[in-house]
Amino acid sequence: MRIATWVHQTAVGSLLLLAVGTVAAQKGETVKIAWIDPLSGLMAPVGQNQVRSFQFFAEKFNKDPRLNPAGVRFEIVPFDNKLSPSETVNALKSAVDQGVRYVTQGNGSSVAGAMIDAVAKHNERNPGKEVIYLNHSAVDPDFTNSRCSYWHFRFDADTSMKMEALTTFIKDLPDVKKVYLLNQNYSHGQQVARYAKENLAKKRPDVQVVGEDFHPLAQVRDFAPYIAKIKASGADSVITGNWGSDLSLLMKAANESGYAGRFFTYYTGVTGAPTALGRNFDGRVYQVAYHHYNMPGAMGQWQNEFRQKLNDDFYTGSVVHIYNILSQAMARAKSTEPLKVAAAMEGLKFNSFSGEVEMRKSDHQLQQPLFITVWQQADAKFPYSPENTGMTLAPVKELPAFVSSTPTSCQMKRP
Amino acid sequence: MEFFTLSMLNGLSYGLLLFMLSSGLTLIFSLMGVLNFAHASFYMLGAYLGYTIAKGVGFWPALVLAPLAVGVLGALFERACLRRLHRHGHVPELLVTFGLSYVILEVVQLLWGRVALDFQPPAALRGPAFTLVATAGEGLQLLWGAAPAALCSAAGAVCSPFPATRGFMMLVALLMLLALWLLITRTRVGLVIQAALTHPEMAEALGHNVPRVFMGVFGAGAALAGLAGVIGGSTFVTEPAMAATVGSVIFVVVVVGGMGSLPGAFVASLLIGVLQTFAVAVDYSLGALLRSLGLEVGPAAAGNSLLRLTVSQVAPILPYLLLVLVLIFRPRGLLGTREG
């Protein structure tokens, strides 16, 4: 009996030792992630918020072994790409020269496209020194369809998924009758307009698209002429994928010119927009996103902590997805080598702040639940108030991953 | 009709902001012959100083103090830098102002950060200045301030408030034009300034301190940019890229209007403001134009992105197109006089 217990204990003990021994292969290693996004120019406020988000959560993951099964140390190396594709490629080069093997970027699909190409080229020319591109926010559906790449992983939901969710929501709003599409004139804005038209035609054929406009990205100072045009068209709702100053200035103009319609947006929670909305627009602005300000559980606490520590709001939830999947995949691959980690990330299901999510193997697009929120007074139920506006984005609908999931035509080449 | 009136007002107010911006540049160029590349940076400086002063003592004192501060900085720059370069000709002058624009950008980012500031207009300017009410039967009505909610919610009525900040912007620009015009053509100071430019030796021999006149003019030009900055910054956004975005447009205004011509700058600003605003409303494309001329567009060309580009999409770049056209067909600008 005694001997049996002894044998049993030794067996378990040596198994444990074995397990620890193999985990130790990546344990304590430092994983550098190059952060390449704008820190100057019109979109600098967004970039600055995001680099802080990455640093804030690196600290959280580095401290807490429950969050970080691989036990690695994440470190962020920031580069300013000035929202320019060529600067991005240069930054990627210097990051690789510094020995960084993971890069993240997300602002501007035009930039993300350049990044996908540059990373693919680098990996082809430098076998054994592969780089993985973690796309935190660039939502061009082409990146996981016709232009998909093995080295690109997307953690935001793409435009087609968000529009799928948004139109599923609009389907049940009978007083949406005339819609105006106002977007930035580049791939993202054009796709928002395209998917809005396609999905509305399918789900709400009675809805009329009374106008469609594109304006140059981050060039327009004065949106009053656009609002005058929208009013003249008789639209009761505006669908816009605008972000950064383009959304803030649009909202400012809409408020000043007394436009009374609704807005369906992608990026209301992002820096500047809450201040521009202020106490106006109560119940008139909707946002579709994979994350919101009134998340329950640990995420809610983190958001409050982020606000207290940095006097800013956390809205790029994909940061948490990225650390989650990297740590899970590195623990599974028992390595921080990008080639092995990429293979481990494919098809990985993991628990994140919005429940169980999956990195779809066929196109490297994260499948996740989406939330529709509405701009309204902050109250006891939904207390988090971005930019101290006294208002909040309260969840009105949660769409499970399968609802907003869209098919992919990706046929990627695996190494 | 309502749309036309509103667009006209929007266009004029934007045009008048452009005039406010370019008048200082025109003043400096016409009187000193210096093309000041840092002019938009003085505009930005005005917005940032205005923000900081407004936080301390309120918006209205800031509206006076910030332009004064910018003017003093401009005068100091002229005294310390530009004056030494004057005898070396135009190119060193131009280059030093170009360099200054970078220095100001970096200093602003160091002092105030790279993030946009929440620069609110004062309470008195937050509401609408007046409201245009279009009712089905009675046509267009103008009401001062905000229109009563009952009137706007009535069937067939459309209310279009015109923001007070824009009205204020227009008022200040017009006052600025009047004051500048009176100063240059009707006062002794104006005469001395003009004499100092065309005949500096003679003016000096008559006992006028020509370098000091130049310093004053440069300071005044910078102060005008600063004033535009306080108003523009609180109406639109105050952030480090604001100089770069208006910088190119004000050069367009100055060239289109005619280098150094104040009336020219005025006409050109209004033209560009109105042109850009109305262009937004035009959904015609080159392809549609060809079709209306009776030319059939083939299926391959119909998908061509250039032919499908509508006027509203190119609205923000129209001023630059105008610049090119003016340079080709009337190089001295609309109201400029040929240098001789």
Interface residues (C-beta under 8 A of the other chain):
Chain A: L39 S40 G41 L42 A44 P45 Q48 N185 D213 F214 H215 P216 Q219 V220 R221 D222 A224 P225 Y226 A228 K229 K231 A232 S245 S248 L249 E256 S257 G258 T271 G272 T275
Chain B: E2 F3 L6 S7 N10 G11 Y14 Q109 R114 V115 A116 D118 P128 T131 C152 V158 C159 S160 P161 F162 P163 T165 R166 F236 V237 E239 P240 A241 T245 V246 Q276 T277 F278 V280 A281 S312 Q313 A315 P316 I317
